[in-house]
């Protein structure tokens, strides 16, 4: 990373004096947005001066520096009324003040390596002031923000940096003195090690990543330390210039990319060496509005999940929490697209037309071929591919590539990459059998597979491919892009396919599975075609047998093979196994767990323990009979209509895009929630002197916008919303799995009952963008959604929850 900068300066800029920085802090404090007490301004100035003097070879030593900083912080420069370290309490304050508040809070409450963290926060504050002096606000904010997040959050994604940064807060000698070059070398060392690890795991398949327990936050960590390093360099080497990349560097990067096989699970397989989306379909000009893709603004693509008490979300939960991306044009398309009024004027009719053509099999949909068109195309490719080429044939070999893409939904660009078919992990090739081998890449199960507990043994998708076709491609020279383009042009002309393109060939299998294959649908198509995770999170909540998937695949090929010229005898299941979610539990096991849970409630040793256990039990009933994301504080009282049997849910933590939807409340769940309300009233009557408890229960009974399900605080004087981490801690002796398993269970059970896939997506929250049940373009009626309540009631009966289970009051319990 350091090689990206041509740094000629060996020391910090000599012209930057203590007075310069002092004046800078004063200037910052005079800004109207910098509302701070004089003591805060003084403390920030003192911290900046201590670090600045410590950088000087004749200044203070490291141990003295931390002592002086601690003395400044322990004088409590931030008043008690401003010491709110919550997210809402910190927001709105300048970042540099937020760091001071967090430093003072750390010194007050202690913790692991407090002195080390305080010293590095002081270094960040000093760096931020220097950057503000040079008017580099973006870099300053990035520096301060990264250190703030590393203190504020308790997750591995943020706290990792404290393990990497050295501790300069001890060993009082001159060798421990701070200096710019020392800190710079530390940051460079961290980022080089991070990048080396990233390069090592880049070629891992999803299975390898799970087996070797690869850190899923590596890219985020690399981004965090990169921002810190960039800011530090800009502060202390303001005149440093970025190294200009030579043409040879770019050519080497292109060569490295082209030699690397594309990963089936890689959502960014269309990225070039410059990490920008480039035109993938070389046969499609930018004038083709349907195929031209705008660049994505990736700042909005990160999933927002709730973290509590160090409870790390699973891979499936992260996928389940993705918001719809925002798209913008970083580079304007050419004039044909740029001045197309309908594209620039987004109105209801245009969006409705777009969605109708995408989701419905309309004749007006030029983005897809017609049903007979797919059959004719398949027959043509089979005919041309079966010509045995003694040498490279200008029609046969391109037809083989396109046929293989149509059979497997693999990108054509991957298939024409040298040695991709022969050496890629995607293919398993034998003498008599060949198939695509793909791992979903779901979160790894902590315990071994138990067929009495789990639905799915594996997360493997196997798609058979004809050996003769693979052998032809391995034994002949592969076509170039030009060869493919010429062949496609011939097909368009000779077969009257004006809209034929590589994109339409690659998507053919998915279209046929989702639209024209009996008993199949888009969910099955997503699994067989291995659609990338952000576009199909529901596939990680699935449970299917290998025979079922192969049967759907065989039927789809039979539909395509209308002329009967293609031999399908190789499409047979050779291993029988269940595949899908690693946390889809069997209904018998969940039934036994709920039985154990109710016995756990009845064995309570005190009324406080009984209250918490009743709440936890009701929480599980709520999740199992709604399929909601089990986030913190789910089930606001104002969103539950017990009379009509509706739940209005917005269970995505992200506030940028709302995902309101309706979930029907079955009779059993309505009964439980009514009993729980009476249970709260009984507890209130037993504790008339507890003002906080009385106030909370009154809010719940009045229908206020507060959480219905509650736990007692540690002092038993308040009712607090239930957090997922607390549920896990209280029940891990009975079921040591993330409570998110309830969502996996509900989805797989609804699918097992044969509920329409559109209804499942609508209730669970896996709909397409803008097609949520309460969205503009929803095709579902409230009556259809209400009908799913019968399926929830069936789940309740299977789990034994529909039996009359009273939640006894305190006098009856005898505490």
Secondary structure, DSSP 8 states (H G I E B T S, - for coil): -GGGEE----SS-TT--HHHHHHHHHHHHTSTT----HHHHHHHHHHHHHHHHHHSTTS--HHHHHHHHHHHHHT--S-GGG---SHHHHTTS-HHHHHHHHHHHHHHH--TTHHHHHHHHHHHHHHHHHHHHTT-HHHHHHHHHHHHHHHH--SHHHHHHHHHS---SS--SGGG---HHHHHHHHHHHHHHHHHHHHHHTT--HHHHHHTT--TTHHHHHHHHHHHHHHHHHHH-TT-EE----HHHHHHHHHHHHHS---TT-TTTTB-TTSSB----TTS-TT-TTT----B-GGG-S-----BTTB---HHHHHHT-----B--SS---HHHHT-HHHHS--HHHHHHHHHHHHS--TT-TTS--HHHHHHHHHHHHHHHTS--SS--TTHHHHHHHHHHHHH---HHHHTSTTHHHH-TTEEE-SS-EEEEEE------SS---TTTBS-SB-EEEEE--HHHHHHHHHS----HHHHHHHHHHHHHHTT-TT--HHHHHTHHHHIIIIISTT--HHHHHHHTT--GGG-GGGGG-EEEHHHHHHHHHHHHHHH-TT--S--TT----S--EEE-TT-B-HHHHHHHHHHHHHHHHT-SSHHHHHHHHHHHHHHHHHHTT-----TT-SBGGGEETTTTEEEE---S-SSS---EEEE--HHHHHHHHHHHHHHHHHHHHTTT-HHHHHHHHHHHTT-SSBSSEEE-TTSS-EEE--HHHHHHHHTTT--S-TTHHHHHHHHHHHHTT--HHHHHHHHT---TT-STTSTT----HHHHHHHHHHHHHHHHHTT-SS------HHHHT-
